[in-house]
Amino acid sequence: METRNNLNESVPQEQVDIEQNIDNTMSSDLISEENVNESQQKDELPESLPSNDYSQLSSDELIKTLSDLLQEEAVNNFRKEIEAIKTAFYKLQKQKIEEIKKAFLEEGNSEENFVAPDDECEEQFKILLSQYRKKRDAFIVESEKGKEENYKRKLEIIDKLKDLVNSHETLNQTFSIFRELQAEWKEIGSVPQSHIKDLWETYHLHVENFYNYIKINNELRDLDLKKNAESKTQLCETAEALIMNSSPISAFHELQKLHDQWREIGPVAKELKESLWDRFKEASSKINKRHQEYFDLLKEEQVKNLEIKSELCLKVENIANSEYSDKKGIDAASDEIIEIQKIWKTIGFAPKKENTAIYERFRTACDNFFEKKRVFYYGIKEEMDKNLQDKIDICIIAESLQNSTDWKNTTDQLIELQKRWKEIGIVARKNSDSVWKRFRKACDTFFDRKSQHFSELDSAYEQNLLKKKELLEEIKKFEITDRETGFEMLKDFQRRWAEIGFVPIKEKDALQAEYRETIDAHFAKIKGEDRDRKMDRFRSKVSSLKNKNSVRNERDRLYNKLKQLESDISLLDNNIGFFAKSKNADLLVRDVNDKITKAKEDMSGIIEKIKLLDNQEE
């Protein structure tokens, strides 16, 4: 709906009838000063909203802001700001009391026994509010006193205008007094709302009476009308320039000031009155139309804002109503809500009647999620404390092992501790780094010592490798000339080989195999010679046997010994399976294999002797 100002002009009597008809025609499209004020109160102007968002401030910050505002002289200009601060403060107070009450009930107390504690902040805030009300009331009282005083002064001016009609002064003097009264009228401020209409009507009535009954010479009157026409033409130009103003709201308010000025300007020549008024009215209509269109668009935008905010509320509600089983999930949801809150801040107001409700819905959904997050983290705190204690226990064990020289067993134990460490859940961030460094330090201490130890061993093993290779070459070059001497030399080679010690593991098997093959070849040679000598002695023995019974008895003795060896070999084979599970399995198995090899060699010799006896018997 367009808003315009109602204009009443004072004109000479001969123009009253025509101008009155024009005014009556236009009065339905215009509003008076008091109607402008009412229209501004009804419109939802951005200027009527608080200039700041106080919902993010703490109680202390709100108190400080309110205190600073009270230092301003015109406290009435900050009514919306103060109301917004008040709303934000008591919302925080309500949340604080609810948290205290919740804690009170969680301790097992009864709800009817709960009494909200005294709050020093709230008392301070109430004192500031009381100071504001006193200042505001004092301002209103002073303002009303001033308006009453202005009303009295304007009544006095009207009385003086009445007296001018009967003045005996010269025309120039009378007109000068009239202009002074008009100027004084303009300088006087507002009057009580209830007197505005009657006061203006009475004032213009006596202005018209002055023009009608005071005989002003034509030249002076024409000059006055010309000046009024120039002033009103300038107002028309100013109003037309306002049409291009980028701010419809600013243009509208400036137009109200132009209407006030138009009413203060006196009449113009009869032939210009209608055209000037039509020009001014046309510019006013365009400004009012832009103003109305702006608010229509603003309302449409606010409706869209409401739709967008409703969607954001639904997203946050869905997130808040979801269940979270791990920290990663609830943290991701928290980040998403924070991003939605950033988007919310970029969206303008919703329609006034829904704006508070949609904000409360959004805030409630956010509060519900972050309360769920708080409960979630409270629940995992106990688990993290237990995890911390488990890791500290592992640190204690690792520290007890860090100086051990049992390299293999300690290595296995530390590796097992590391596996257990990985299986334990998270701990609080403030403890995570320190407890990990403690465990890592204990492990590093042991493994650094182990590395140093085996580094030294590797150097010694390399020296042993060179010594064993030299000894192996010596064994290969050895020639047996005498059995007894050779046998003692081979035993000495074995002793010297064992005394040299370990060699690098990658060289061990090949070197040991070459050594075994070489030394076995020497022993085999000695054994071969022994076997040949034994067989020669046995042949001599068989030749000395005088009858078949003696041969058969010798054969039975050898055959029984052969069976005993077969039984021993079978027993030794079975034992190998048991020895494989023992701690020193390699040494035991090697010893058994050596016994089996010797038993098989003995069996071979016995079989050869039995064959010799069988031939002798034939």
C-alpha positions as CSV (number, residue, x, y, z in Angstrom):
1,M,0.0,0.0,0.0
2,E,1.5,3.4,-1.0
3,T,2.3,5.9,1.8
4,R,2.1,9.6,1.1
5,N,2.0,12.8,3.1
6,N,-1.1,14.9,3.3
7,L,-0.4,18.6,2.3
8,N,-2.5,21.6,3.3
9,E,-1.5,24.9,1.7
10,S,-2.4,28.4,2.8
11,V,-3.6,30.5,-0.2
12,P,-5.5,33.7,-0.8
13,Q,-9.3,33.4,-0.6
14,E,-9.9,33.6,-4.3
15,Q,-7.9,30.3,-4.7
16,V,-9.4,28.4,-1.8
17,D,-12.3,26.8,-3.7
18,I,-10.3,25.4,-6.5
19,E,-7.4,24.2,-4.3
20,Q,-9.8,22.8,-1.7
21,N,-11.3,20.6,-4.5
22,I,-7.9,19.4,-5.5
23,D,-6.9,18.7,-1.9
24,N,-10.1,16.7,-1.3
25,T,-9.4,14.6,-4.4
26,M,-5.9,13.8,-3.3
27,S,-6.5,13.3,0.4
28,S,-7.4,9.7,0.0
29,D,-4.0,9.0,-1.5
30,L,-2.0,10.8,1.1
31,I,-1.2,10.4,4.8
32,S,-0.5,13.0,7.5
33,E,2.5,13.2,9.7
34,E,1.0,11.0,12.4
35,N,0.0,8.4,9.8
36,V,3.6,8.3,8.4
37,N,4.8,7.4,11.9
38,E,2.2,4.6,12.2
39,S,3.2,3.3,8.8
40,Q,6.8,3.2,9.7
41,Q,6.0,1.3,12.9
42,K,4.0,-1.3,11.0
43,D,6.6,-1.9,8.2
44,E,9.3,-4.4,8.9
45,L,12.3,-2.1,8.1
46,P,15.8,-3.5,8.5
47,E,16.6,-0.4,10.5
48,S,14.1,-1.5,13.2
49,L,16.1,-4.7,13.8
50,P,19.1,-4.9,16.1
51,S,22.3,-3.9,14.4
52,N,24.3,-6.8,16.0
53,D,23.8,-10.5,16.7
54,Y,24.2,-10.9,20.5
55,S,23.4,-14.7,20.6
56,Q,27.2,-15.5,20.4
57,L,28.2,-13.3,23.4
58,S,28.8,-14.5,26.9
59,S,27.0,-13.1,30.0
60,D,29.9,-10.9,30.9
61,E,30.2,-9.6,27.3
62,L,26.4,-8.8,27.3
63,I,26.7,-6.9,30.5
64,K,29.7,-4.9,29.2
65,T,27.8,-4.1,26.0
66,L,24.7,-3.0,27.9
67,S,26.8,-0.8,30.2
68,D,28.4,0.9,27.2
69,L,25.0,1.6,25.6
70,L,23.8,3.3,28.8
71,Q,26.7,5.8,28.5
72,E,24.9,7.2,25.5
73,E,22.7,10.2,26.1
74,A,19.8,9.3,23.8
75,V,19.1,5.8,25.2
76,N,15.8,5.7,23.5
77,N,17.6,5.2,20.2
78,F,18.9,1.8,21.4
79,R,15.6,0.2,22.5
80,K,15.9,-2.7,19.9
81,E,19.5,-3.3,20.9
82,I,18.7,-3.4,24.6
83,E,15.8,-5.8,24.0
84,A,18.0,-8.1,22.0
85,I,20.7,-8.0,24.7
86,K,18.1,-8.8,27.3
87,T,16.7,-11.8,25.3
88,A,20.3,-13.2,24.8
89,F,21.2,-12.7,28.4
90,Y,18.2,-14.5,29.9
91,K,18.5,-17.3,27.4
92,L,22.0,-17.9,28.7
93,Q,20.7,-17.7,32.3
94,K,18.1,-20.2,31.5
95,Q,20.6,-22.6,30.0
96,K,22.9,-22.2,33.1
97,I,20.1,-22.9,35.5
98,E,19.0,-26.0,33.5
99,E,22.6,-27.3,33.6
100,I,22.8,-26.7,37.4
101,K,19.4,-28.4,37.9
102,K,20.5,-31.4,35.7
103,A,23.6,-31.8,37.8
104,F,21.5,-31.5,41.0
105,L,19.1,-34.3,39.8
106,E,22.0,-36.5,38.6
107,E,23.3,-36.5,42.1
108,G,20.1,-38.1,43.2
109,N,18.3,-35.1,44.6
110,S,14.6,-34.5,44.2
111,E,13.4,-31.9,41.7
112,E,11.1,-30.2,44.2
113,N,14.1,-29.5,46.4
114,F,15.9,-27.6,43.7
115,V,16.4,-23.9,44.3
116,A,18.2,-21.8,41.7
117,P,21.3,-20.2,43.3
118,D,21.8,-16.5,43.4
119,D,23.6,-15.2,40.4
120,E,25.8,-12.1,40.8
121,C,25.8,-11.5,37.0
122,E,22.0,-11.5,36.9
123,E,21.9,-8.9,39.8
124,Q,24.3,-6.7,38.0
125,F,22.3,-7.1,34.8
126,K,19.1,-6.1,36.6
127,I,20.7,-3.0,38.0
128,L,21.7,-1.9,34.5
129,L,18.2,-2.6,33.2
130,S,16.8,-0.5,36.0
131,Q,19.2,2.3,35.1
132,Y,18.0,2.0,31.5
133,R,14.4,2.2,32.5
134,K,15.0,5.3,34.6
135,K,16.9,7.0,31.8
136,R,14.2,6.0,29.3
137,D,11.3,7.2,31.5
138,A,13.2,10.4,32.2
139,F,13.7,10.9,28.5
140,I,10.0,10.3,27.8
141,V,8.9,12.7,30.6
142,E,11.3,15.4,29.3
143,S,10.2,14.7,25.7
144,E,6.5,15.1,26.6
145,K,7.2,18.2,28.6
146,G,9.0,19.6,25.6
147,K,6.1,18.7,23.3
148,E,3.6,20.4,25.7
149,E,5.8,23.5,25.8
150,N,6.0,23.5,22.0
151,Y,2.2,23.1,21.8
152,K,1.8,26.2,24.1
153,R,4.2,28.2,22.0
154,K,2.4,27.3,18.8
155,L,-0.9,28.3,20.3
156,E,0.6,31.7,21.2
157,I,1.7,32.1,17.6
158,I,-1.8,31.3,16.4
159,D,-3.1,34.0,18.8
160,K,-0.6,36.4,17.4
161,L,-1.8,35.5,13.8
162,K,-5.3,36.4,14.9
163,D,-4.1,39.7,16.2
164,L,-2.4,40.5,12.9
165,V,-5.7,40.7,11.1
166,N,-6.7,43.7,13.3
167,S,-3.2,45.2,13.4
168,H,-2.9,49.0,12.7
169,E,0.7,48.7,11.5
170,T,1.8,49.3,8.0
171,L,1.6,46.6,5.5
172,N,5.3,46.1,5.4
173,Q,5.6,45.9,9.1
174,T,2.6,43.5,9.4
175,F,4.0,41.2,6.7
176,S,7.4,41.2,8.4
177,I,5.8,40.2,11.7
178,F,3.9,37.5,9.8
179,R,7.1,36.1,8.3
180,E,8.8,36.1,11.7
181,L,5.9,34.2,13.2
182,Q,6.1,31.6,10.3
183,A,9.8,31.2,10.9
184,E,9.3,30.7,14.6
185,W,6.5,28.2,13.9
186,K,9.0,26.2,11.7
187,E,11.7,26.2,14.4
188,I,9.4,24.8,17.1
189,G,9.7,21.1,17.5
190,S,7.1,18.3,17.8
191,V,3.8,18.6,19.8
192,P,1.7,15.9,21.4
193,Q,0.2,13.5,18.9
194,S,-3.3,14.2,20.0
195,H,-3.0,17.9,19.1
196,I,-1.3,17.7,15.7
197,K,-4.3,17.6,13.5
198,D,-6.3,20.4,15.2
199,L,-3.3,22.5,15.6
200,W,-2.4,22.4,11.9
201,E,-5.9,23.1,10.8
202,T,-6.2,26.1,13.1
203,Y,-2.8,27.4,12.0
204,H,-3.6,27.1,8.3
205,L,-7.0,28.7,8.9
206,H,-5.4,31.8,10.3
207,V,-2.7,31.9,7.7
208,E,-5.4,31.9,5.1
209,N,-7.3,34.5,7.0
210,F,-4.2,36.7,7.0
211,Y,-3.8,36.4,3.2
212,N,-7.5,37.0,2.7
213,Y,-7.9,40.0,5.0
214,I,-4.6,41.7,5.0
215,K,-4.2,43.9,2.0
216,I,-0.8,43.1,0.6
217,N,0.3,45.0,-2.4
218,N,0.5,43.0,-5.6
219,E,4.2,43.4,-6.1
220,L,5.0,42.0,-2.6
221,R,2.4,39.2,-2.9
222,D,3.7,38.3,-6.4
223,L,7.3,38.2,-5.1
224,D,6.2,35.9,-2.2
225,L,4.3,33.6,-4.5
226,K,7.3,33.5,-6.9
227,K,9.7,32.6,-4.1
228,N,7.3,29.8,-2.9
229,A,7.0,28.5,-6.5
230,E,10.8,28.4,-6.8
231,S,11.1,26.5,-3.4
232,K,8.4,24.0,-4.5
233,T,10.0,23.6,-7.9
234,Q,13.3,22.8,-6.1
235,L,11.5,20.2,-3.9
236,C,10.0,18.6,-7.1
237,E,13.5,18.3,-8.5
238,T,14.9,16.9,-5.3
239,A,12.0,14.4,-5.2
240,E,12.6,13.4,-8.8
241,A,16.3,12.9,-8.1
242,L,15.3,10.5,-5.2
243,I,13.6,8.2,-7.7
244,M,17.1,7.2,-8.8
245,N,18.4,6.6,-5.3
246,S,19.8,3.1,-4.9
247,S,18.1,2.7,-1.5
248,P,14.3,2.7,-1.7
249,I,14.2,3.0,2.1
250,S,16.5,6.0,2.3
251,A,14.6,7.6,-0.6
252,F,11.3,7.0,1.2
253,H,12.5,8.7,4.4
254,E,14.0,11.6,2.5
255,L,10.6,12.0,0.8
256,Q,8.9,12.4,4.2
257,K,11.2,15.3,5.0
258,L,10.4,16.9,1.6
259,H,6.7,16.6,2.4
260,D,7.3,18.4,5.7
261,Q,9.1,21.1,3.9
262,W,6.3,21.4,1.3
263,R,3.8,22.0,4.0
264,E,5.9,24.8,5.5
265,I,6.2,26.7,2.2
266,G,3.4,29.2,1.5
267,P,1.1,29.3,-1.5
268,V,2.1,29.8,-5.1
269,A,0.4,31.5,-8.0
270,K,-3.0,30.0,-8.9
271,E,-1.9,29.0,-12.4
272,L,1.1,27.0,-11.0
273,K,-0.5,25.4,-7.9
274,E,-2.0,22.4,-9.7
275,S,1.0,21.7,-12.0
276,L,3.5,21.9,-9.2
277,W,1.5,19.7,-7.0
278,D,0.9,17.1,-9.7
279,R,4.7,17.0,-10.4
280,F,5.5,16.6,-6.8
281,K,2.8,14.0,-6.3
282,E,4.0,12.0,-9.3
283,A,7.6,11.8,-8.0
284,S,6.2,10.9,-4.6
285,S,4.1,8.1,-6.1
286,K,7.1,6.6,-7.9
287,I,9.2,6.7,-4.7
288,N,6.4,5.1,-2.7
289,K,5.9,2.5,-5.4
290,R,9.6,1.6,-5.3
291,H,9.4,1.5,-1.5
292,Q,6.4,-0.9,-1.7
293,E,8.1,-3.1,-4.3
294,Y,11.2,-3.2,-2.2
295,F,9.2,-4.6,0.7
296,D,7.3,-7.0,-1.5
297,L,10.7,-8.4,-2.8
298,L,12.0,-8.4,0.8
299,K,9.0,-10.5,1.9
300,E,9.5,-12.9,-1.0
301,E,13.2,-13.2,-0.1
302,Q,12.3,-13.8,3.5
303,V,9.9,-16.6,2.5
304,K,12.8,-18.2,0.5
305,N,15.1,-17.7,3.4
306,L,12.6,-19.5,5.6
307,E,12.5,-22.4,3.2
308,I,16.3,-22.6,3.1
309,K,16.5,-22.4,6.9
310,S,13.9,-25.1,7.2
311,E,16.0,-27.4,5.1
312,L,19.1,-26.6,7.2
313,C,17.0,-27.4,10.3
314,L,16.0,-30.7,8.9
315,K,19.6,-31.6,8.0
316,V,20.8,-30.8,11.5
317,E,17.9,-32.7,13.1
318,N,18.7,-35.8,11.0
319,I,22.4,-35.5,12.1
320,A,21.4,-35.0,15.7
321,N,19.0,-38.0,15.7
322,S,21.6,-40.3,14.1
323,E,23.6,-42.8,16.3
324,Y,27.4,-42.7,16.4
325,S,29.6,-45.6,17.4
326,D,33.1,-44.1,17.0
327,K,34.9,-40.8,17.4
328,K,35.6,-40.4,13.7
329,G,31.9,-40.6,12.9
330,I,30.7,-38.1,15.5
331,D,33.6,-35.7,14.7
332,A,32.7,-35.7,11.0
333,A,29.1,-35.0,12.0
334,S,30.3,-32.1,14.2
335,D,32.3,-30.6,11.3
336,E,29.2,-30.9,9.1
337,I,27.0,-29.0,11.6
338,I,29.7,-26.3,12.0
339,E,29.7,-25.8,8.2
340,I,25.8,-25.6,8.2
341,Q,26.0,-23.0,11.0
342,K,28.4,-20.9,8.8
343,I,25.9,-21.2,5.9
344,W,23.0,-20.2,8.3
345,K,24.8,-16.9,9.1
346,T,25.0,-16.0,5.4
347,I,21.2,-16.3,5.1
348,G,19.0,-13.2,5.7
349,F,16.0,-12.9,8.0
350,A,12.9,-15.0,7.7
351,P,9.4,-13.4,7.9
352,K,9.1,-11.7,11.3
353,K,6.4,-14.0,12.7
354,E,8.5,-17.1,11.8
355,N,12.0,-15.7,12.3
356,T,12.3,-16.4,16.0
357,A,10.6,-19.9,15.8
358,I,12.9,-21.1,12.9
359,Y,16.0,-19.8,14.8
360,E,14.9,-21.6,18.0
361,R,14.3,-24.8,16.0
362,F,17.8,-24.6,14.5
363,R,19.4,-23.8,17.8
364,T,17.6,-26.6,19.5
365,A,18.7,-29.1,16.9
366,C,22.3,-27.9,17.2
367,D,22.1,-28.1,21.0
368,N,20.7,-31.6,20.9
369,F,23.6,-32.8,18.7
370,F,26.4,-31.2,20.8
371,E,24.7,-32.5,24.0
372,K,24.8,-36.0,22.4
373,K,28.5,-35.4,21.4
374,R,29.2,-34.3,25.0
375,V,27.6,-37.5,26.4
376,F,29.5,-39.6,23.8
377,Y,32.9,-38.2,24.8
378,Y,32.0,-38.6,28.5
379,G,31.3,-42.2,27.7
380,I,34.6,-42.9,26.0
381,K,36.6,-41.0,28.6
382,E,36.5,-43.9,31.0
383,E,37.5,-46.2,28.1
384,M,40.4,-43.9,27.2
385,D,41.5,-43.8,30.9
386,K,41.6,-47.6,30.9
387,N,43.5,-47.6,27.7
388,L,46.0,-45.2,29.2
389,Q,46.5,-47.4,32.2
390,D,47.0,-50.5,29.9
391,K,49.6,-48.6,27.9
392,I,51.4,-47.4,31.1
393,D,51.5,-51.1,32.2
394,I,53.1,-52.0,28.9
395,C,55.6,-49.2,29.3
396,I,56.6,-50.5,32.7
397,I,57.2,-54.0,31.3
398,A,59.2,-52.6,28.3
399,E,61.3,-50.5,30.7
400,S,62.0,-53.6,32.8
401,L,63.3,-55.4,29.6
402,Q,65.3,-52.5,28.0
403,N,68.6,-53.5,29.7
404,S,68.2,-57.3,29.1
405,T,71.0,-59.3,27.3
406,D,68.7,-62.2,26.5
407,W,68.4,-60.9,23.0
408,K,66.1,-63.5,21.4
409,N,63.6,-63.9,24.2
410,T,63.5,-60.2,24.9
411,T,63.0,-59.4,21.2
412,D,60.0,-61.7,21.1
413,Q,58.6,-60.2,24.3
414,L,58.9,-56.6,23.0
415,I,57.4,-57.6,19.6
416,E,54.5,-59.1,21.5
417,L,54.1,-55.9,23.6
418,Q,54.0,-53.9,20.4
419,K,51.2,-56.1,19.1
420,R,49.3,-55.6,22.3
421,W,49.9,-51.8,22.1
422,K,48.3,-51.7,18.6
423,E,45.3,-53.6,19.9
424,I,44.6,-51.1,22.7
425,G,42.2,-48.3,21.8
426,I,42.9,-44.6,21.8
427,V,43.8,-42.5,24.8
428,A,43.2,-38.8,25.5
429,R,45.2,-36.5,23.1
430,K,47.0,-34.8,26.0
431,N,48.5,-38.2,27.1
432,S,48.8,-39.9,23.7
433,D,52.2,-38.4,22.7
434,S,53.9,-38.7,26.1
435,V,52.9,-42.4,26.7
436,W,53.9,-43.4,23.2
437,K,57.3,-41.7,23.6
438,R,57.8,-43.5,26.8
439,F,57.1,-46.9,25.2
440,R,59.1,-46.1,22.1
441,K,62.1,-45.0,24.3
442,A,62.2,-48.3,26.1
443,C,62.0,-50.3,22.9
444,D,64.6,-48.2,21.2
445,T,66.9,-48.6,24.2
446,F,66.9,-52.4,23.9
447,F,67.1,-52.6,20.1
448,D,69.9,-50.0,20.0
449,R,71.8,-52.1,22.5
450,K,71.0,-55.3,20.6
451,S,72.1,-53.7,17.3
452,Q,75.4,-52.5,18.9
453,H,76.0,-56.0,20.4
454,F,75.4,-57.8,17.1
455,S,77.4,-55.2,15.2
456,E,80.4,-56.1,17.3
457,L,79.6,-59.8,16.9
458,D,79.5,-59.4,13.1
459,S,83.0,-58.0,13.2
460,A,84.2,-61.0,15.3
461,Y,82.4,-63.4,13.0
462,E,84.2,-62.1,10.0
463,Q,87.5,-62.7,11.7
464,N,86.4,-66.2,12.6
465,L,85.4,-66.8,9.0
466,L,88.9,-66.0,7.8
467,K,90.4,-68.2,10.5
468,K,88.1,-71.2,9.6
469,K,88.9,-70.8,5.9
470,E,92.6,-70.9,6.6
471,L,92.1,-74.0,8.9
472,L,90.0,-75.6,6.2
473,E,92.8,-75.1,3.6
474,E,95.2,-76.6,6.1
475,I,92.9,-79.7,6.6
476,K,92.6,-80.2,2.8
477,K,96.4,-80.2,2.4
478,F,96.9,-82.7,5.3
479,E,98.2,-86.1,4.2
480,I,97.9,-89.1,6.6
481,T,101.1,-91.2,6.7
482,D,100.5,-92.9,10.0
483,R,97.2,-93.9,11.5
484,E,97.8,-92.9,15.1
485,T,99.4,-89.7,14.2
486,G,96.8,-88.9,11.6
487,F,94.0,-89.7,14.0
488,E,95.5,-87.3,16.6
489,M,95.9,-84.6,14.0
490,L,92.3,-84.9,12.9
491,K,91.2,-84.6,16.5
492,D,93.4,-81.5,16.9
493,F,91.8,-80.0,13.7
494,Q,88.3,-80.5,15.2
495,R,89.4,-78.9,18.5
496,R,90.9,-75.9,16.7
497,W,87.7,-75.6,14.5
498,A,85.4,-75.6,17.5
499,E,87.6,-73.0,19.4
500,I,87.4,-70.5,16.6
501,G,83.7,-69.8,17.2
502,F,80.8,-68.5,15.2
503,V,80.9,-67.2,11.6
504,P,78.3,-65.0,9.7
505,I,75.1,-67.0,9.4
506,K,75.0,-66.7,5.6
507,E,78.4,-68.5,5.4
508,K,77.8,-71.0,8.2
509,D,76.0,-73.9,6.4
510,A,78.2,-73.9,3.3
511,L,81.5,-73.7,5.3
512,Q,80.4,-76.3,7.8
513,A,79.4,-78.7,5.0
514,E,82.7,-78.3,3.3
515,Y,84.5,-78.8,6.6
516,R,82.5,-81.9,7.4
517,E,83.0,-83.4,4.0
518,T,86.8,-82.8,4.2
519,I,87.2,-84.1,7.8
520,D,84.9,-87.0,7.1
521,A,87.0,-88.0,4.1
522,H,90.2,-88.1,6.3
523,F,88.4,-90.2,8.9
524,A,86.9,-92.5,6.2
525,K,90.4,-93.1,4.9
526,I,91.6,-94.1,8.4
527,K,88.5,-96.2,9.0
528,G,89.0,-97.9,5.6
529,E,92.5,-98.9,6.5
530,D,91.3,-100.1,10.0
531,R,88.6,-102.1,8.3
532,D,91.0,-103.7,6.0
533,R,93.4,-104.7,8.8
534,K,90.4,-106.0,10.9
535,M,89.3,-108.2,7.9
536,D,92.8,-109.5,7.5
537,R,92.9,-110.5,11.1
538,F,89.5,-112.1,10.8
539,R,90.6,-114.1,7.8
540,S,93.5,-115.4,9.8
541,K,91.1,-116.3,12.6
542,V,88.7,-118.1,10.3
543,S,91.6,-120.1,8.8
544,S,92.6,-121.3,12.2
545,L,89.1,-122.6,12.9
546,K,89.5,-126.5,12.9
547,N,85.9,-127.6,12.3
548,K,82.5,-126.6,11.1
549,N,81.0,-126.2,14.6
550,S,83.6,-123.6,15.4
551,V,82.7,-121.7,12.2
552,R,79.0,-122.0,12.9
553,N,79.4,-120.7,16.4
554,E,81.3,-117.7,15.2
555,R,78.7,-117.0,12.5
556,D,75.9,-117.2,15.1
557,R,77.7,-114.7,17.3
558,L,78.1,-112.3,14.4
559,Y,74.5,-112.8,13.3
560,N,73.2,-112.0,16.8
561,K,75.4,-108.9,16.9
562,L,73.9,-107.9,13.5
563,K,70.4,-108.2,14.8
564,Q,71.3,-106.1,17.8
565,L,72.6,-103.4,15.6
566,E,69.4,-103.4,13.5
567,S,67.4,-103.0,16.8
568,D,69.7,-100.2,17.9
569,I,69.3,-98.3,14.6
570,S,65.5,-98.7,14.8
571,L,65.5,-97.3,18.4
572,L,67.7,-94.4,17.4
573,D,65.4,-93.5,14.4
574,N,62.5,-93.4,16.9
575,N,64.4,-91.1,19.2
576,I,65.0,-88.6,16.5
577,G,61.3,-87.8,16.5
578,F,61.4,-87.0,20.2
579,F,64.6,-85.0,20.1
580,A,63.1,-82.7,17.4
581,K,60.9,-81.1,20.2
582,S,63.7,-80.5,22.6
583,K,65.6,-77.2,23.1
584,N,69.0,-78.4,21.7
585,A,67.4,-80.5,18.9
586,D,70.1,-79.9,16.3
587,L,72.9,-81.2,18.5
588,L,71.0,-84.2,19.7
589,V,69.8,-85.2,16.2
590,R,73.3,-84.8,14.8
591,D,74.7,-87.1,17.6
592,V,72.0,-89.7,16.9
593,N,72.7,-89.6,13.2
594,D,76.4,-90.1,13.9
595,K,75.6,-93.2,16.0
596,I,73.3,-94.6,13.3
597,T,76.0,-94.1,10.7
598,K,78.6,-95.9,12.8
599,A,76.1,-98.8,13.5
600,K,75.5,-99.2,9.8
601,E,79.2,-99.3,9.1
602,D,79.5,-102.0,11.8
603,M,76.7,-103.9,10.2
604,S,78.5,-103.7,6.8
605,G,81.6,-105.1,8.4
606,I,79.7,-107.9,10.1
607,I,77.8,-108.9,6.9
608,E,81.2,-109.1,5.1
609,K,82.5,-111.4,7.9
610,I,79.4,-113.6,7.8
611,K,79.9,-114.0,4.0
612,L,83.5,-115.0,4.6
613,L,82.4,-117.6,7.2
614,D,79.7,-118.9,4.8
615,N,82.4,-119.4,2.1
616,Q,84.7,-121.1,4.5
617,E,81.9,-123.5,5.6
618,E,81.2,-124.4,2.0
